[in-house]
Amino acid sequence: MEKKVIRLSKSCLSDEEKKAVLKVLDNEFLGMGNDVKLFEEELAQFFGISAENVVCTNTGTAALHLALASMDIGLGDEVLVPSLTYLASFQAISATGAIPVACDINEATLFIDINDARKRLTSKTKAIMPVHYASSPLGMEEVYNFAKANDLRVVEDAAHSFGSYLKGKKVGSFGDTLCFSFDGIKNITSGEGGAIVSFDESVLKRSKDGRLLSVEDDSAKRAKNERTWKPIVKYQGFRYHMSNVMAAIGLAQLRRFKDLSEKRQMLVQRYLHNLIDESRVKVLDLGFSEIVSHIFVVKILGGKREYVFNGLVANKIQCGLHYYPNHLLDLYRTSYSLPVTENIYSQILTLPLHPDLSLDDVDNVCSTLKRLLAEA
Ligand SMILES: *Cc1c(COP(=O)(O)O)cnc(C)c1O
């Protein structure tokens, strides 16, 4: 029998999402309307905050861009960001006209290294964008202390960490401004999609308007199926709003989140159990009891990462590299090196993780990985 491919990640959908989409299609109101408002209300309940604090967008990247723009960050400004992140973090910063300043990370948590960030502070530094790499917010306290001491705004790239906690507090229930992603493979999806959560009134007002071309108070009108015919416009805006179709998918996923997240956590526990006795693989120490892992990243020691990556793929097990360091890209190349990032990049490997995997799949991945390491 042909061996099936074990996918690295995928959207995991039930009949609920399909029914919800059909309902929106039957209503023949596909754009931004009441479903988006409802999704924002249920997200707010999930975070334990007010619905006023949630602004849904059409992608997570748009959320990041819009959050920065709503803080008036732009040309001539600098934003501190770890190099080891999805290109979207960097592009969201440079889209405003600001410069993303690549920083190194902590060896243990892969979180932005504040000591390195401090070295890169200038009079132009306006904000810091920490990334919850592999869903871990460990390091946020240091980031907020650093931001406070240096009068910086904080835009958290929380694309990975939907549903995670930091010392008992849910990510999205506190802070300055956070951005989530609901793209197809994240902890919940709305097809594509994202959300800004902010505790700053001005950022909320600017981003609610900004997602609809900065037409003042258009968000509230659209939720009531009304339009603005004589717009008041004071800022550059974007078409970054979420659609009812997306919100319907997102709502169905949010209502399934308990199952989806428990499955992810169970699979991660299986990985940890299987890999604990494998000395050539180092699992990250991210406080797994408090997080809902979006990706499961391990370090492959002894210079064998490439070999293992290719071997897994040859065995029909997809794996990934999260991420190619941004400071090595042509567009963002730095004159300085980031030794921890560069060293860790040569070791990391992302193993398959999504709620439709079985424990047998994880066992299969781990035994194949161990076999490859034994023969490497
Ligand atoms: C997914 C992701 C984003 C962007 O979200 P999209 O919804 O795909 O635009 C940003 N940062 C990180 C770290 C991500 O993983």
The ligand as a Tripos MOL2 file, in Angstrom:
@<TRIPOS>MOLECULE
LIG
   15    15     1     0     0
SMALL
NO_CHARGES

@<TRIPOS>ATOM
      1 C1          1.1880   33.7480   10.1520 C.3       1 LIG1
      2 C2          2.1090   34.7650   10.6740 C.ar      1 LIG1
      3 C3          1.9510   36.1420   10.4020 C.ar      1 LIG1
      4 C4          1.0280   36.6870    9.3710 C.3       1 LIG1
      5 O1         -0.2420   36.2810    9.3860 O.3       1 LIG1
      6 P1         -1.0720   36.1010    8.0160 P.3       1 LIG1
      7 O2         -2.4560   35.9720    8.5510 O.co2     1 LIG1
      8 O3         -0.5800   34.8670    7.3500 O.co2     1 LIG1
      9 O4         -0.8840   37.3310    7.2010 O.co2     1 LIG1
     10 C5          2.7910   37.0280   11.0350 C.ar      1 LIG1
     11 N1          3.7650   36.6170   11.8640 N.ar      1 LIG1
     12 C6          3.9740   35.3130   12.1340 C.ar      1 LIG1
     13 C7          5.0620   34.9400   13.0720 C.3       1 LIG1
     14 C8          3.1610   34.3490   11.5290 C.ar      1 LIG1
     15 O5          3.3960   33.0460   11.7670 O.3       1 LIG1
@<TRIPOS>BOND
     1     1     2 1
     2     2     3 ar
     3     2    14 ar
     4     3     4 1
     5     3    10 ar
     6     4     5 1
     7     5     6 1
     8     6     7 2
     9     6     8 1
    10     6     9 1
    11    10    11 ar
    12    11    12 ar
    13    12    13 1
    14    12    14 ar
    15    14    15 1
@<TRIPOS>SUBSTRUCTURE
     1 LIG1         1 GROUP 0 **** ****
